[in-house]
Amino acid sequence: MSARICTAHSSRTGMPCRAVAMQGQLVCVKHGGSSPQARAAAERRIAEHAAVEAATRAVRKLGLPQDVDPAQALLNELHQTAGIVAWLRGEIDQAAGAADDIAAIVDTAAWRTWHEQRTHLARVAAECVKVGIAERQVALEEARVEAVVGVLRGVLARLGVDPGSPAAVEAVTAELRALG
């Protein structure tokens, strides 16, 4: 974050303050920048700014346009967000184990991010339900099963075995059960 000029004004002259604002803040020390709430807000702004900068660098480095199926992108977002939520929960649990005051954990960037990501996860999950992703997955799985059945029938026919014979059905069933 670059240095900024304090946004406060002199109560005596009404002129803008010309001091440099504290890092991550809008005001200088003289105008409340050293107060606990101002410092906490500054820490939050700095952390958010760092996250945005890191994301921007990653997009510049990796973010090439991709052709993607919208339903698959939504499903990927669901899985990725669920992973983020789980990881953040682990971080919070670890911090809670080391903290004397649980209330202090609720006022951390990890807690706020976890809450935001949980909300995002719920929205993405609701959107997945809305667009019928579960039904699409079932249909895809059914298509895969039909393809495997077709392959098995073809192999059995090439071997001169009737796919409907009790021996073929028993052999295929045993092998499929062995898969789990």
Backbone as ProteinMPNN parsed JSONL, in Angstrom:
{"seq_chain_A": "MSARICTAHSSRTGMPCRAVAMQGQLVCVKHGGSSPQARAAAERRIAEHAAVEAATRAVRKLGLPQDVDPAQALLNELHQTAGIVAWLRGEIDQAAGAADDIAAIVDTAAWRTWHEQRTHLARVAAECVKVGIAERQVALEEARVEAVVGVLRGVLARLGVDPGSPAAVEAVTAELRALG", "coords_chain_A": {"N_chain_A": [[0.848, -1.173, 0.0], [0.516, 2.185, -0.8], [1.867, 5.279, 0.502], [-0.296, 7.637, 1.992], [-1.929, 10.803, 2.317], [-3.097, 12.204, 5.31], [-6.572, 12.251, 5.925], [-7.937, 13.851, 7.629], [-9.095, 16.996, 9.032], [-8.031, 20.124, 10.33], [-9.337, 21.081, 13.434], [-9.234, 23.616, 14.301], [-8.452, 25.365, 12.178], [-9.723, 24.318, 9.977], [-8.443, 23.445, 7.763], [-7.035, 20.945, 5.586], [-5.241, 18.199, 7.022], [-1.77, 17.712, 6.62], [-0.138, 15.656, 7.147], [1.43, 12.407, 6.873], [-0.603, 9.616, 6.483], [-1.075, 6.836, 8.704], [0.214, 3.526, 8.063], [-1.95, 1.647, 6.067], [-4.12, 3.107, 6.839], [-6.42, 5.908, 7.021], [-5.875, 8.16, 8.374], [-3.525, 10.148, 10.321], [-1.211, 9.692, 13.125], [-1.769, 11.723, 14.952], [-4.444, 12.251, 14.461], [-5.931, 10.088, 15.382], [-4.972, 7.656, 14.438], [-3.509, 5.839, 15.939], [-5.218, 4.568, 17.629], [-6.774, 1.679, 19.148], [-8.918, 0.538, 17.643], [-8.538, 1.716, 15.149], [-6.018, 0.718, 14.493], [-6.659, -2.007, 14.329], [-8.441, -1.992, 12.175], [-6.679, -1.136, 10.231], [-4.875, -3.282, 10.117], [-6.606, -5.202, 9.08], [-7.232, -4.037, 6.585], [-4.676, -4.031, 5.422], [-4.115, -6.79, 5.32], [-6.175, -7.616, 3.609], [-5.508, -6.168, 1.336], [-3.03, -7.319, 0.744], [-3.868, -9.905, 0.114], [-5.409, -9.437, -2.17], [-3.417, -8.422, -3.85], [-1.762, -10.697, -4.054], [-3.513, -12.468, -5.315], [-3.897, -11.1, -7.705], [-1.308, -11.188, -8.775], [-1.104, -13.961, -9.126], [-3.123, -14.41, -11.022], [-2.11, -12.953, -13.158], [0.094, -14.505, -13.663], [-0.89, -17.134, -13.961], [-3.47, -17.025, -14.912], [-4.699, -17.606, -17.559], [-7.089, -17.38, -20.203], [-9.654, -19.834, -20.296], [-11.408, -22.434, -21.956], [-14.37, -23.591, -20.761], [-16.795, -25.769, -19.426], [-19.759, -24.486, -18.222], [-21.291, -25.73, -16.157], [-19.45, -27.549, -15.15], [-17.514, -25.771, -14.245], [-18.92, -24.536, -12.19], [-19.294, -26.71, -10.491], [-16.606, -27.284, -9.921], [-15.973, -24.954, -8.52], [-17.596, -25.316, -6.295], [-16.366, -27.58, -5.078], [-13.757, -26.565, -4.632], [-14.272, -24.377, -2.942], [-15.4, -25.702, -0.775], [-13.151, -27.066, 0.089], [-11.538, -24.9, 0.884], [-13.081, -23.87, 2.991], [-12.958, -26.042, 4.775], [-10.184, -26.097, 5.302], [-9.769, -23.551, 6.464], [-11.362, -23.883, 8.723], [-9.867, -25.776, 10.101], [-7.604, -24.207, 10.665], [-8.772, -22.326, 12.376], [-9.67, -23.982, 14.445], [-7.201, -24.875, 15.365], [-6.099, -22.448, 16.266], [-7.949, -21.898, 18.256], [-7.418, -23.878, 20.068], [-5.01, -23.005, 21.097], [-5.603, -20.597, 22.187], [-6.509, -18.452, 24.91], [-8.755, -16.925, 25.147], [-11.63, -17.419, 23.611], [-13.362, -15.679, 22.383], [-11.693, -13.82, 21.221], [-10.818, -15.082, 18.948], [-12.939, -15.005, 17.234], [-12.785, -12.496, 16.211], [-10.898, -12.466, 14.162], [-9.026, -12.446, 11.063], [-9.058, -14.931, 9.845], [-11.375, -16.103, 10.906], [-13.378, -14.353, 9.937], [-12.985, -14.68, 7.189], [-13.504, -17.399, 6.967], [-16.216, -17.436, 7.647], [-17.246, -15.863, 5.521], [-16.523, -17.503, 3.354], [-18.005, -19.781, 3.937], [-20.566, -18.792, 3.556], [-20.369, -18.209, 0.84], [-19.973, -20.82, -0.097], [-22.456, -21.964, 0.527], [-24.09, -20.489, -1.204], [-23.04, -21.27, -3.709], [-23.534, -24.008, -3.616], [-26.33, -23.983, -3.512], [-26.827, -22.895, -6.022], [-25.809, -24.939, -7.615], [-27.68, -26.941, -7.082], [-29.917, -25.662, -8.096], [-29.385, -25.492, -10.871], [-29.325, -28.129, -11.488], [-27.095, -29.88, -11.179], [-26.538, -32.242, -9.751], [-28.339, -34.049, -10.889], [-27.307, -34.048, -13.435], [-24.801, -35.187, -12.966], [-25.606, -37.76, -12.213], [-26.772, -38.603, -14.6], [-24.497, -38.578, -16.253], [-22.962, -40.548, -14.984], [-24.624, -42.747, -15.355], [-24.432, -42.938, -18.115], [-21.749, -43.616, -18.34], [-21.779, -46.144, -17.13], [-23.425, -47.505, -18.928], [-21.72, -47.458, -21.12], [-19.618, -49.068, -20.213], [-20.985, -51.47, -19.892], [-21.613, -51.933, -22.561], [-19.027, -52.329, -23.595], [-18.282, -54.635, -22.182], [-20.177, -56.464, -23.16], [-19.412, -56.494, -25.843], [-16.778, -57.544, -25.664], [-17.302, -60.07, -24.567], [-18.854, -61.135, -26.657], [-16.959, -61.193, -28.748], [-15.328, -63.127, -27.748], [-16.861, -65.254, -28.121], [-18.788, -65.842, -26.262], [-21.984, -66.006, -24.924], [-23.434, -63.078, -23.838], [-25.66, -63.08, -22.183], [-25.648, -65.505, -20.924], [-25.742, -67.688, -18.06], [-23.183, -68.231, -16.961], [-21.558, -66.152, -17.96], [-22.87, -63.906, -16.892], [-22.543, -64.454, -14.181], [-19.713, -64.391, -13.945], [-19.087, -61.738, -14.743], [-20.53, -60.3, -12.815], [-19.217, -61.134, -10.454], [-16.655, -60.065, -10.886], [-17.224, -57.313, -10.979], [-18.208, -56.925, -8.389], [-15.882, -57.354, -7.017], [-14.512, -55.031, -7.51], [-15.579, -53.326, -5.696]], "CA_chain_A": [[0.0, 0.0, 0.0], [1.328, 3.4, -0.89], [1.638, 6.28, 1.542], [-1.357, 8.585, 1.685], [-2.002, 11.973, 3.176], [-4.179, 12.14, 6.298], [-7.814, 12.841, 5.411], [-8.558, 14.689, 8.662], [-8.961, 18.451, 8.912], [-7.766, 20.816, 11.587], [-10.552, 21.611, 14.057], [-9.011, 25.042, 14.533], [-8.41, 26.139, 10.924], [-10.537, 23.685, 8.948], [-7.566, 23.065, 6.654], [-6.672, 19.517, 5.603], [-3.971, 17.813, 7.632], [-0.826, 17.359, 5.556], [0.738, 14.588, 7.631], [1.275, 11.117, 6.209], [-1.474, 8.701, 7.216], [-0.408, 5.61, 9.136], [0.099, 2.456, 7.08], [-3.247, 0.98, 6.034], [-5.139, 3.948, 7.452], [-6.78, 7.142, 6.352], [-5.475, 9.279, 9.226], [-2.198, 10.107, 10.945], [-1.193, 9.423, 14.564], [-2.401, 12.853, 15.633], [-5.89, 12.238, 14.245], [-6.55, 8.837, 15.84], [-4.425, 6.476, 13.78], [-2.909, 4.88, 16.867], [-6.244, 3.971, 18.493], [-6.87, 0.228, 18.919], [-9.835, 0.194, 16.547], [-7.908, 2.144, 13.897], [-4.959, -0.252, 14.207], [-7.305, -3.261, 13.897], [-8.944, -1.766, 10.818], [-5.509, -1.06, 9.353], [-4.399, -4.658, 9.926], [-7.552, -5.851, 8.192], [-7.022, -3.473, 5.248], [-3.372, -4.492, 4.913], [-4.265, -8.21, 4.987], [-7.02, -7.708, 2.418], [-4.718, -5.64, 0.219], [-2.027, -8.335, 0.423], [-4.567, -11.014, -0.534], [-5.759, -8.992, -3.521], [-2.173, -8.363, -4.622], [-1.331, -12.073, -4.329], [-4.43, -13.006, -6.316], [-3.609, -10.417, -8.966], [-0.064, -11.769, -9.296], [-1.39, -15.325, -9.567], [-3.889, -14.338, -12.263], [-1.181, -12.536, -14.216], [1.013, -15.61, -13.942], [-1.568, -18.382, -14.308], [-4.864, -16.825, -15.302], [-4.988, -17.562, -18.983], [-8.486, -17.744, -20.483], [-9.877, -21.266, -20.473], [-12.723, -22.887, -22.37], [-14.847, -24.418, -19.662], [-18.218, -26.052, -19.334], [-20.252, -23.729, -17.07], [-21.699, -26.618, -15.066], [-18.222, -28.082, -14.548], [-16.893, -24.663, -13.507], [-19.679, -24.371, -10.954], [-18.963, -27.851, -9.635], [-15.232, -27.065, -9.449], [-16.037, -23.901, -7.496], [-18.167, -25.948, -5.1], [-15.336, -28.411, -4.455], [-12.661, -25.718, -4.162], [-14.744, -23.601, -1.794], [-15.528, -26.638, 0.346], [-11.787, -27.293, 0.585], [-11.103, -23.687, 1.589], [-13.824, -23.823, 4.25], [-12.392, -27.065, 5.656], [-8.847, -25.67, 5.719], [-9.922, -22.435, 7.406], [-11.888, -24.429, 9.984], [-8.718, -26.368, 10.78], [-6.807, -23.099, 11.202], [-9.516, -21.745, 13.505], [-9.611, -24.963, 15.534], [-5.835, -24.846, 15.893], [-5.968, -21.198, 17.028], [-8.8, -22.006, 19.436], [-6.729, -24.735, 21.028], [-3.894, -22.26, 21.678], [-6.066, -19.308, 22.727], [-7.172, -18.418, 26.213], [-10.018, -16.227, 24.982], [-12.253, -17.846, 22.363], [-13.975, -14.506, 21.754], [-10.676, -13.144, 20.417], [-10.693, -15.793, 17.681], [-14.037, -14.569, 16.377], [-12.413, -11.217, 15.608], [-9.678, -12.638, 13.364], [-9.232, -12.505, 9.611], [-9.4, -16.321, 9.503], [-12.786, -16.318, 11.247], [-14.202, -13.605, 8.987], [-12.858, -15.323, 5.885], [-14.221, -18.681, 7.073], [-17.649, -17.124, 7.586], [-17.533, -15.432, 4.151], [-16.41, -18.652, 2.463], [-19.162, -20.648, 4.208], [-21.698, -18.159, 2.874], [-20.139, -18.443, -0.59], [-20.204, -22.247, -0.335], [-23.904, -22.189, 0.539], [-24.633, -19.92, -2.442], [-22.621, -22.111, -4.835], [-24.271, -25.272, -3.496], [-27.716, -23.709, -3.913], [-26.813, -22.719, -7.479], [-25.632, -26.282, -8.186], [-28.988, -27.602, -6.997], [-30.819, -24.935, -8.995], [-29.132, -25.832, -12.272], [-29.446, -29.573, -11.662], [-25.797, -30.542, -11.347], [-26.601, -33.614, -9.231], [-29.001, -34.857, -11.903], [-26.354, -34.158, -14.542], [-23.79, -36.171, -12.563], [-26.234, -39.08, -12.281], [-26.902, -38.946, -16.018], [-23.155, -38.902, -16.754], [-22.565, -41.842, -14.418], [-25.413, -43.761, -16.053], [-23.844, -43.083, -19.448], [-20.501, -44.381, -18.176], [-22.149, -47.537, -16.857], [-23.888, -48.073, -20.204], [-20.533, -47.656, -21.962], [-18.904, -50.243, -19.689], [-21.808, -52.628, -20.237], [-21.407, -52.158, -23.994], [-17.689, -52.896, -23.775], [-18.313, -56.025, -21.689], [-20.932, -57.281, -24.118], [-18.571, -56.64, -27.03], [-15.672, -58.463, -25.367], [-17.857, -61.426, -24.442], [-19.262, -61.593, -27.993], [-15.735, -61.526, -29.496], [-14.798, -64.387, -27.207], [-17.813, -66.308, -28.441], [-19.587, -66.153, -25.081], [-23.277, -65.306, -24.916], [-23.449, -62.168, -22.686], [-26.792, -63.389, -21.315], [-25.534, -66.841, -20.33], [-25.522, -67.641, -16.603], [-21.744, -68.21, -16.646], [-21.063, -64.804, -18.248], [-23.467, -63.004, -15.896], [-21.89, -64.743, -12.901], [-18.327, -63.933, -14.012], [-19.072, -60.268, -14.758], [-21.008, -59.859, -11.493], [-18.137, -61.372, -9.484], [-15.58, -59.093, -11.127], [-17.715, -55.978, -10.589], [-18.251, -56.885, -6.91], [-14.493, -57.284, -6.544], [-14.113, -53.634, -7.581], [-16.025, -52.624, -4.486]], "C_chain_A": [[0.896, 1.239, 0.0], [0.944, 4.38, 0.213], [0.558, 7.243, 1.076], [-1.263, 9.754, 2.654], [-3.219, 11.82, 4.074], [-5.405, 12.868, 5.755], [-8.493, 13.764, 6.414], [-8.312, 16.173, 8.365], [-8.721, 19.037, 10.292], [-9.076, 21.35, 12.149], [-10.446, 23.12, 14.262], [-9.116, 25.835, 13.238], [-9.324, 25.582, 9.84], [-9.744, 23.223, 7.741], [-7.258, 21.561, 6.735], [-5.322, 19.313, 6.292], [-3.038, 17.399, 6.502], [0.135, 16.257, 5.994], [0.468, 13.302, 6.837], [0.399, 10.228, 7.093], [-0.664, 7.464, 7.61], [-0.676, 4.506, 8.115], [-1.264, 1.766, 7.189], [-4.377, 1.818, 6.577], [-5.388, 5.199, 6.628], [-6.291, 8.368, 7.118], [-4.09, 9.055, 9.829], [-2.338, 9.794, 12.441], [-1.987, 10.482, 15.309], [-3.924, 12.809, 15.531], [-6.522, 10.864, 14.518], [-6.012, 7.572, 15.221], [-3.843, 5.439, 14.718], [-3.941, 4.251, 17.798], [-6.357, 2.477, 18.178], [-7.786, -0.131, 17.745], [-9.268, 0.61, 15.194], [-6.796, 1.176, 13.505], [-5.55, -1.575, 13.699], [-7.828, -3.126, 12.466], [-7.784, -1.725, 9.826], [-4.961, -2.462, 9.085], [-5.292, -5.398, 8.937], [-7.357, -5.35, 6.748], [-5.723, -3.978, 4.626], [-3.462, -5.956, 4.494], [-5.101, -8.38, 3.714], [-6.257, -7.231, 1.184], [-3.676, -6.676, -0.224], [-2.674, -9.514, -0.309], [-4.938, -10.652, -1.97], [-4.518, -8.943, -4.41], [-1.693, -9.767, -4.993], [-2.219, -12.699, -5.408], [-4.158, -12.389, -7.687], [-2.337, -10.971, -9.601], [-0.316, -13.173, -9.839], [-2.161, -15.319, -10.885], [-2.988, -13.921, -13.415], [-0.289, -13.699, -14.638], [0.275, -16.825, -14.515], [-2.916, -18.206, -14.984], [-5.13, -16.67, -16.772], [-6.441, -17.963, -19.209], [-8.6, -19.246, -20.786], [-11.275, -21.488, -21.035], [-13.193, -23.844, -21.285], [-16.353, -24.592, -19.77], [-18.751, -25.336, -18.096], [-20.661, -24.616, -15.889], [-20.467, -27.195, -14.367], [-17.508, -27.004, -13.744], [-17.605, -24.449, -12.181], [-19.381, -25.505, -9.975], [-17.544, -27.732, -9.087], [-15.204, -26.015, -8.343], [-16.597, -24.457, -6.189], [-17.107, -26.748, -4.357], [-14.195, -27.57, -3.878], [-13.076, -24.928, -2.926], [-14.915, -24.5, -0.569], [-14.153, -26.937, 0.945], [-11.259, -26.104, 1.369], [-11.78, -23.6, 2.945], [-13.244, -24.83, 5.241], [-11.018, -26.647, 6.173], [-8.94, -24.538, 6.743], [-10.448, -22.927, 8.751], [-10.762, -25.083, 10.781], [-7.836, -25.307, 11.403], [-7.466, -22.495, 12.435], [-9.472, -22.695, 14.698], [-8.236, -24.978, 16.185], [-5.626, -23.585, 16.749], [-6.79, -21.263, 18.312], [-8.136, -22.861, 20.512], [-5.61, -23.999, 21.749], [-4.34, -20.979, 22.373], [-6.703, -19.466, 24.091], [-8.577, -17.839, 26.077], [-10.605, -16.576, 23.617], [-12.864, -16.647, 21.641], [-12.966, -13.772, 20.871], [-10.529, -13.794, 19.05], [-11.765, -15.328, 16.703], [-13.699, -13.27, 15.66], [-11.111, -11.319, 14.823], [-10.031, -12.681, 11.878], [-9.639, -13.915, 9.195], [-10.882, -16.586, 9.769], [-13.69, -15.606, 10.244], [-14.166, -14.26, 7.611], [-13.605, -16.646, 5.871], [-15.72, -18.442, 6.942], [-18.05, -16.715, 6.16], [-17.509, -16.616, 3.191], [-17.55, -19.649, 2.689], [-20.396, -20.102, 3.504], [-21.579, -18.383, 1.367], [-20.421, -19.901, -0.946], [-21.702, -22.543, -0.391], [-24.544, -21.661, -0.75], [-24.287, -20.803, -3.644], [-23.383, -23.44, -4.799], [-25.724, -25.087, -3.931], [-27.808, -23.547, -5.431], [-26.639, -24.064, -8.175], [-26.954, -27.041, -8.183], [-29.936, -26.979, -8.013], [-30.618, -25.341, -10.454], [-29.099, -27.344, -12.524], [-28.144, -30.312, -11.859], [-25.844, -31.98, -10.845], [-27.257, -34.532, -10.26], [-28.063, -35.08, -13.091], [-25.281, -35.197, -14.22], [-24.359, -37.58, -12.639], [-26.346, -39.529, -13.736], [-25.551, -39.322, -16.62], [-22.703, -40.27, -16.25], [-23.338, -42.974, -15.092], [-24.855, -44.008, -17.449], [-22.538, -43.871, -19.378], [-20.788, -45.858, -17.957], [-22.603, -48.212, -18.152], [-22.709, -48.339, -21.128], [-19.766, -48.898, -21.522], [-19.675, -51.507, -20.032], [-21.635, -52.962, -21.715], [-20.062, -52.796, -24.281], [-17.684, -54.358, -23.333], [-19.056, -56.943, -22.657], [-20.102, -57.535, -25.37], [-17.446, -57.635, -26.817], [-16.189, -59.897, -25.282], [-18.255, -61.984, -25.808], [-18.043, -61.977, -28.822], [-15.126, -62.839, -29.025], [-15.742, -65.554, -27.479], [-18.659, -66.729, -27.253], [-20.874, -65.343, -25.156], [-23.326, -64.422, -23.667], [-24.592, -62.454, -21.709], [-26.701, -64.736, -20.625], [-25.266, -66.719, -18.842], [-24.043, -67.568, -16.23], [-21.173, -66.816, -16.873], [-21.584, -63.82, -17.213], [-22.785, -63.204, -14.547], [-20.462, -64.208, -12.873], [-18.242, -62.408, -13.963], [-19.5, -59.718, -13.4], [-19.924, -60.013, -10.449], [-17.035, -60.35, -9.647], [-15.996, -57.68, -10.706], [-17.796, -55.851, -9.061], [-16.855, -56.774, -6.343], [-13.964, -55.853, -6.598], [-14.548, -52.847, -6.347], [-17.239, -51.89, -4.736]], "O_chain_A": [[1.897, 1.309, 0.714], [-0.148, 4.317, 0.777], [0.508, 7.616, -0.096], [-0.591, 9.677, 3.682], [-4.265, 11.35, 3.626], [-5.296, 13.96, 5.197], [-9.505, 14.391, 6.099], [-7.448, 16.539, 7.567], [-9.17, 18.489, 11.299], [-9.842, 21.997, 11.435], [-11.458, 23.81, 14.383], [-9.79, 26.864, 13.195], [-9.664, 26.288, 8.891], [-10.31, 22.668, 6.799], [-7.225, 20.985, 7.822], [-4.403, 20.122, 6.168], [-3.481, 16.795, 5.526], [1.105, 15.959, 5.297], [-0.584, 13.144, 6.218], [0.633, 10.106, 8.295], [0.301, 7.097, 6.94], [-1.671, 4.548, 7.392], [-1.674, 1.353, 8.274], [-5.484, 1.314, 6.764], [-4.668, 5.502, 5.676], [-6.29, 9.479, 6.587], [-3.564, 7.942, 9.843], [-3.449, 9.65, 12.952], [-2.782, 10.167, 16.195], [-4.617, 13.284, 16.431], [-7.551, 10.532, 13.928], [-6.56, 6.497, 15.463], [-3.696, 4.277, 14.339], [-3.572, 3.472, 18.677], [-6.064, 2.06, 17.057], [-7.458, -1.008, 16.947], [-9.494, -0.073, 14.196], [-6.642, 0.846, 12.329], [-5.022, -2.186, 12.77], [-7.675, -4.036, 11.651], [-7.902, -2.226, 8.708], [-4.622, -2.788, 7.947], [-4.808, -6.125, 8.07], [-7.322, -6.145, 5.809], [-5.682, -4.312, 3.442], [-2.95, -6.332, 3.44], [-4.769, -9.192, 2.85], [-6.356, -7.832, 0.115], [-3.467, -6.882, -1.419], [-2.09, -10.059, -1.246], [-4.796, -11.471, -2.878], [-4.552, -9.363, -5.566], [-1.264, -9.997, -6.124], [-1.725, -13.38, -6.306], [-4.187, -13.082, -8.704], [-2.286, -11.198, -10.81], [0.202, -13.532, -10.897], [-1.886, -16.131, -11.767], [-3.085, -14.463, -14.516], [0.038, -13.855, -15.815], [0.762, -17.468, -15.445], [-3.445, -19.152, -15.568], [-5.736, -15.683, -17.189], [-6.97, -18.802, -18.48], [-7.742, -19.831, -21.447], [-12.222, -20.809, -20.637], [-12.492, -24.793, -20.936], [-17.079, -23.675, -20.156], [-18.232, -25.563, -17.003], [-20.394, -24.27, -14.738], [-20.442, -27.315, -13.143], [-16.957, -27.286, -12.68], [-16.96, -24.208, -11.16], [-19.235, -25.277, -8.774], [-17.301, -28.042, -7.921], [-14.495, -26.17, -7.348], [-16.126, -24.108, -5.107], [-16.963, -26.611, -3.142], [-13.724, -27.829, -2.77], [-12.309, -24.825, -1.968], [-14.604, -24.091, 0.549], [-14.011, -27.046, 2.162], [-10.608, -26.275, 2.399], [-11.13, -23.291, 3.944], [-13.058, -24.509, 6.414], [-10.72, -26.824, 7.354], [-8.263, -24.57, 7.771], [-10.026, -22.441, 9.8], [-10.713, -24.955, 12.005], [-7.367, -25.466, 12.53], [-6.794, -22.19, 13.42], [-9.262, -22.263, 15.831], [-8.118, -25.082, 17.406], [-5.042, -23.657, 17.83], [-6.37, -20.739, 19.344], [-8.275, -22.6, 21.707], [-5.29, -24.328, 22.891], [-3.55, -20.343, 23.069], [-7.346, -20.473, 24.388], [-9.485, -18.225, 26.814], [-10.134, -16.088, 22.59], [-12.88, -16.611, 20.41], [-13.352, -13.164, 19.873], [-10.153, -13.124, 18.088], [-11.533, -15.265, 15.496], [-14.269, -12.976, 14.609], [-10.311, -10.383, 14.813], [-11.177, -12.919, 11.498], [-10.467, -14.086, 8.3], [-11.562, -17.215, 8.958], [-14.66, -16.188, 9.758], [-15.196, -14.379, 6.946], [-14.264, -16.982, 4.887], [-16.41, -19.157, 6.215], [-19.075, -17.169, 5.651], [-18.367, -16.726, 2.316], [-18.01, -20.29, 1.743], [-21.177, -20.858, 2.925], [-22.562, -18.707, 0.701], [-21.035, -20.185, -1.974], [-22.16, -23.288, -1.258], [-25.428, -22.302, -1.318], [-25.138, -21.055, -4.498], [-23.824, -23.934, -5.837], [-26.28, -25.931, -4.633], [-28.764, -24.014, -6.049], [-27.254, -24.306, -9.214], [-27.304, -27.701, -9.161], [-30.669, -27.685, -8.706], [-31.592, -25.513, -11.188], [-28.869, -27.781, -13.652], [-28.088, -31.273, -12.626], [-25.242, -32.859, -11.461], [-26.797, -35.651, -10.483], [-28.032, -36.162, -13.677], [-24.894, -35.989, -15.08], [-23.671, -38.5, -13.08], [-26.057, -40.678, -14.067], [-25.459, -40.268, -17.402], [-22.129, -41.056, -17.004], [-22.778, -44.035, -15.368], [-24.809, -45.147, -17.914], [-22.255, -44.694, -20.248], [-20.121, -46.72, -18.528], [-22.216, -49.344, -18.44], [-22.699, -49.339, -21.845], [-19.319, -49.687, -22.354], [-19.078, -52.51, -20.422], [-21.523, -54.132, -22.082], [-19.961, -53.698, -25.112], [-17.144, -55.218, -24.028], [-18.615, -58.059, -22.935], [-20.085, -58.647, -25.898], [-17.181, -58.474, -27.678], [-15.598, -60.818, -25.846], [-18.027, -63.16, -26.092], [-18.077, -62.983, -29.531], [-14.496, -63.565, -29.795], [-15.458, -66.695, -27.116], [-19.19, -67.84, -27.228], [-20.85, -64.141, -25.419], [-23.268, -64.938, -22.55], [-24.499, -62.105, -20.532], [-27.571, -65.084, -19.827], [-24.636, -65.759, -18.401], [-23.693, -66.896, -15.26], [-20.381, -66.34, -16.06], [-20.827, -62.99, -16.709], [-22.483, -62.234, -13.851], [-20.045, -63.627, -11.87], [-17.425, -61.851, -13.23], [-18.895, -58.772, -12.894], [-19.726, -59.112, -9.633], [-16.529, -59.819, -8.658], [-15.193, -56.941, -10.137], [-17.489, -54.796, -8.506], [-16.66, -56.161, -5.293], [-13.073, -55.492, -5.829], [-13.95, -51.827, -6.004], [-17.763, -51.238, -3.833]]}, "name": "protein", "num_of_chains": 1, "seq": "MSARICTAHSSRTGMPCRAVAMQGQLVCVKHGGSSPQARAAAERRIAEHAAVEAATRAVRKLGLPQDVDPAQALLNELHQTAGIVAWLRGEIDQAAGAADDIAAIVDTAAWRTWHEQRTHLARVAAECVKVGIAERQVALEEARVEAVVGVLRGVLARLGVDPGSPAAVEAVTAELRALG"}
